[in-house]
Amino acid sequence: MSVQERKQRERADRERLIVATARELAEQQGWDAVTTRRLAERIEYSQPVLYSHFRGKREIIGAAALEGAAEMAAALRAATSAADGPRTRVTALARTYLDFAERNPAVYDAMFELDGGLAFAHADTPEPLKDAFAALLESLGEVAGDGVHPALFTEVFWAALHGLATLTRAGRLPREDTERRVELLVDRLAML
């Protein structure tokens, strides 16, 4: 391995450590607790080293969002690939999405609530975000219905899931009714 390859590997390792530490801190204490000073202390690097990788907290949030999008896409695909038939796939997708949001609140916030400097629904949207949407579209597109654009249906279904996730987490919807909400969503919106 050349010196340059080793330096590139070490740089990538430091970036992964910074993002992993930021995610851990955010999951424990919220994103307000994530500062470059705290990250530098936790990973035992100076703040200038952090700034050599990320221009600031916004870029760290964006990196966490990209990781989260890849993880969510993988979870959705795993759940839907094990399901048999459109109704079972869509139900598995909804449950998995809501479970991901509940188990990873800080990452979910990085993905959908905070400014990570990422473009959504544009030509320059980063690939992990496009792939997460594609993971939704793969199951939802098949149930969009006649005359309904699959991507538009997926956006509406996703918006409903996002609303359920955020309202439940905020305590505005009781958790014990989550399964009933999923069934209503699948029955009425997907009409399955």
N, C-alpha and C positions, 0 to 999 in steps of 0.2 A: 504494500500500500504506500502510495506516495505521501509526502508531507501535506500536499494540498488536499488530498482525499481525506487524510486523517483530520485536518483542520475543519473541513466541511462536515465530517461526521460529528466532530465535537461540537460544532456550532448547532447542528440539527438536534443533538442531544440536549444542549443547553436550552434551546427553544422549547423542546418538549417538556423539560423540567419546569421552565417558567410557566407554561400554560397549565401543566398538571397542578402545580402549586397554587396558581391563581384559582383554578377550578375548586380545589380542595378548600381553600380559604373562603371562597364565595359560597360554597355549599354549607360551610360551617357557620359563617357570620354575615353573609350577604356581600354583594358587590361593593358596597360602600367601604367595607373593610379591606378591600384589595387596593393597596397602594404600592408604588414602586419601592418605597422604603421598606415596607413590610415584606414584600417579595424578596428584595435583596437580602434582608436578614434571614429569611427562611431558607433560601437556597444557597446562602453564603457566597454571594457574588456582590460586587459593588453595583450601585445604581447605574453608573455609566455602562457597565456590561449589559444590563437590562435594556438600556436605551440603544445599545448597538444592535439589538435584536428587534425591538419594538419601539416605536416613537412615543408610546404612552399607553395608558390604560385602555383607550379605545381600541387600539390594535390588538391588545391582549384579549379583550372581549370578543373581537372579531375572530381571532384564532380559536377561542373556546367555542364560539358559535359554529365554526366550520367543522371542528371535531365532533361537536354534538350532532350536527346534521348528518355526518357520516355514520355515527353510532345509531341515530334514529332510523336512518334508511336501512341499515343492516338488520335492526330489530324488526322493522315492519316487514321486510322481505322474509325473514326467518318465520315470522308468525303467519304470514299469508301463504307461504309455500307449503306449510304443513296443513293448511285448511283445504277441505274438499267442497267445492261448489261456491258460487258467488256470495250467497248469504253468509256462509261460514267465513269466507275470506274477508268480507267487509266488516263483519263483527269482530274478527280477530284483529284487523287493522285498527278499528276504533279502540278496542281495549288496550292494544299495545301502545298506541299513541298516547292515550290518557295515562297509562302506567308509566311511560317514559317521562312525561311531564311531571308526574307526581314524584318519581324517584330521583329526578335530576332538576330540581327547581331553578338553581342558579344557571345551569347550562341552558335550560329552556328560556329563561329570561335573556340570556346572552343571544340566543337564536332569534327571539321574537319580540322582546320588550325593550332591550337596550340598544344604544347606538354603537355598533361595532364597525361602522364604516363600510358595511357590505351592501351591495345593490341587490335588490330583489326584483324579479320579473323584468330584467333588462338583458341586453345582449352581453353585458360584462358581468352578469351574475356569476359568482364563483361556482365551480363544478359541484362541490359537495351540496350546495343549496339546491342546485338544479336536480341533483340525484335524489335528494330527499323528497322533492316534489314528484319526481318520476316514480319513486316508491309508492307514493299515494295514488298516482294516476294509473299505475299498473293494475290495481285492484278496482279502483273506482271508475275508471274509464269504461269498463265492461258493463257497468250497471247504470250509466248515465241516462239511458233511455233514447228512444227515437227522436231525432231532431234536436237533441241537446248536445252541445259541444262538450266532449269529455273533459277537457282542461277546465272549462268554466264550471262544470258540475263538481270537479275535484276541488276547485277553489272554494265553492260554497260549502261542501262537506268539511273541508279543512277548517274553514272559518267557524263552523259549528263546533268542531272538536276543540279548536283553540278557545272558543268561548266557554265551553264546558270545563276545560282544564283550568283556565284562569279564574272563573267564577267559583269553582269548587275549592281551589287552593286559597282563595280569598275568604272562604267561609260563607259565601253568599248562596251556595247550593250545598245541601247536606250530602256528605260522601256516601251515606248508606243508599242513596237513590241512583248512584252512578250506573249500575247495571241496567236499571229501568230506563235511564236516559239513552244508553247505548241502544237498547232494543227499539225505543221510539225513533231514534235517528235512523237506524237501519230499516225499520218498517215503513216510516213515513217519508223520509227524505230519499233514501235509496229505493224505496218501494219494493223491498224484497220480502 
